[in-house]
C-alpha cells in the first residue's frame, strides 16, 4: 500500500485547504495519508531542525512519498536528501533557498531588533491570529543548504504568478536535475485554483507513470 506524509507550509496547519484536499483524494484512492503539525505545538520555537524531527517521527523509517507545500516542500526535499526511505516527492511551490531568501525579507536593522528582542509577531494562518516567532529560526536555518541534493523522482507544481516564491527558484532547481519534473501552473503561490488539475497529474504519476520525465 502506498503511504504518504503531507508537510504543510509556514504558519499553516494540517487543516489547510490543500492538505485536506490531497488527504481526501489520496485516501479515496486507497493511499495512506498522515499530516503532522510541523511546529509540534510550539510555533514560537519553530526551527528547521525541529520540523525535520517531526517529519522523521511521521515517516518512522518506512517507505513513503512526501508531499510538501512552500516551506513544507523545502523540508520534504531536505529530508529526502538525507533519507533513502523517501521514494518520491510531490512539491507545491517549494521554498528552495529558504535560509537566504528568508533573511532577505528583513533589513539588517529589523534582523538585529528581532535578535535582540528574541521574537517577532507573525500572522499564523492556521490559527487566524498573530503569534510570536523566535529568532532561532534564522540561526538554525543557516546550517542547511538552499537546494537539497534530492536523488528521488520529484514532481514540482509551481505557479507562474507566484509572488512569494518566484517560479525561477523551481526552474533553477529542475534545470540541473533529470529526476525532477516541473509543471508550470497558471496560478499564484497558493495553487488552490488548480487543485483538480494537479491531482490529475499526481494520481497518474503515483499509480502508473513516473517522475522525472520532462
N, C-alpha and C positions, 0 to 999 in steps of 0.2 A: 504493500500500500504506500502510495506517495505521501510524503509528510512535508508540511511547510511551516515556517515560522515567519510572521509578518512583523517588520520593525517600523513603527510609526515615526513621524517627523518630530522636529524640535518643538517643544512646548505644546505637544499634542497628546493623544491618549489612544488606548485600544478601541475607543468608541468613535474614532474619526470616521468620516463617511467613506473614505477609500478603504480603510481597514475592514470595515463592516461589509462593504460591497464585495471585496475579494473573499472574505470569510464565507459569505452566503454562497457565492458562486463555486468556490473550491469544495466546500462541504457537499453541495448538491451534486458535484462530480465525483464524490466518494474520496476526496482528498482531505487528510487530517490537517487542521489549522490551529496554531497557537499564536496569540498576540500578547506578548509580555508588556508590562508597564515599564518602560525603559529607565525612568528615573528612580525606580524602586520605592516610590512613595516619598521621596525627599528631593524635590526639584531644586531647592536652594544649593544642595551639594552635588548637583549634576556634574559629571565628568565623562570623558570618552572611556577611560578605564573602567569606571563604574558601570557604564552602559554595556560595555563588552562582557563584563562579568554576568550581567543579566541575560545577555544573549547566550553565553556559554551554558548557563543553567537551563535555559529553554531548549537548547539543542541537545544537551545531555550526551554528547559523544556519538549520537546516532545519525545515520544518513538523513539529509534534509535539503530542501530547496528553500533558500532565503529570499523573501520579498523585502524591499526596503524603500521608503519614501523620503526624499530630501535628505536630512541628516541620517535617517534610518537607512537610506541607500548607501551612504558613506560608511556607516557602521557595518552594514552587511558585507561590503567589499573588504573592509579591514579584517573582519572576522574570517571571511573566506580565504584571504591570502595567508592566513595562519592555521587553517583547519581543513584538512582534506576530506572530512566527512560532509562538507558542503558540496553538493553535487552540481547545483546550478544556482544562478542568481536572476532575479527579476527586479530591476531597479527603476523607480519612478522619480525623474528629475533629481538624481543623486547629487548630494552636495560635496562633490570631489573638491580637493584643495581647501577643505574646511578650515584647517588651522590658520592659513594665511588669509583667506577671504574673510573669516570672522573678525580677525584683528583689523582688517581694512575698513570695517564698518564703523570703527570708532577712531576719533582723533587721539593723538598721544596724550593730550590733556585729559580726555574722557577715560582713557585706559588707566592713567595714573590715579584719577579720582576713584575709579572702580577698585583698583588695587588697594588704595588707602582705606576706602570705606568697607571693603570686604565683599559687598554685594550691590547689585543694582536692581531696580524694578523692571520686570519684563512681562509683557502680556502673555498669559498662558491660555491658549485656545481651548485646550481640553477642559480647563477649569472655568473659563469665561471670566477671568479676572487677572489683575496684576499680581505677580508673585516675585519674591526676591531670588536672584540668581548669583551664586558666589563666583568670585574671581578664579577659583580653582579650575573652571572650565578652560580659561585661557592658558593657564600654566600647564595643565595636564595635556592639552591637545598638542602642545609644541613637540612632544616626543613622537608623534605619529606622522607618517608620510601622507602627502596630499593626494597621491594617486596610488592606491594599493596595487600590488602586482598580482592581480587575480588571474588564475590559470583556468578556472572553471568556465564552461559555457555561460555566457551572460547576455541577457536581453535588457536593453535600456529603452524606456519611453521618456521623451523629453519634449516639452512644448517649445515651439519656435518663438512664442511670445513671452517666454519666461523672463520676468524682470527681477527675480530673486536669485536664481542660479542660471546664468546665461547658458543657452544651449551649446555655445562654443566649448564650455567645460566638458560636456559629454562627447562632443565631436572630437576634441583633442584626445580624450581617453580612448575612444573607439578606434581612432585612426591608427593607433600604434599596436592594436591587439586584434589578431584574426579570430579570436574566440568571442568577440563582442559584436552583437547585432544592435544597431541603433535605429530606433523608429522615431522619426520626427513627426510630432503631432501638432495639429492646428489648434493650439491651446496655450494657456499660461502655466504658471508653476503648479497650481492645484490639480490640474488634469481631470477635474470632476465632470467636465462636459464631454469627455471622451472615454468614459469608463467602459462602456459596452464595446467600443472599438478595440480598446486594449485587451479586454477579456477574450475577444475572438482570436487574437494572436497568441495570448498566453495559453489558452486551453489547447490550441493546435500544437504549440511547441512542447507542452508538457505531456501530451498523450500520443503524439505521432511524429512531430517534427524534431528539430534540434536547433540549438542556439549557435550563433557564431557564423551563420551563413548570410552574407550580405548580397 
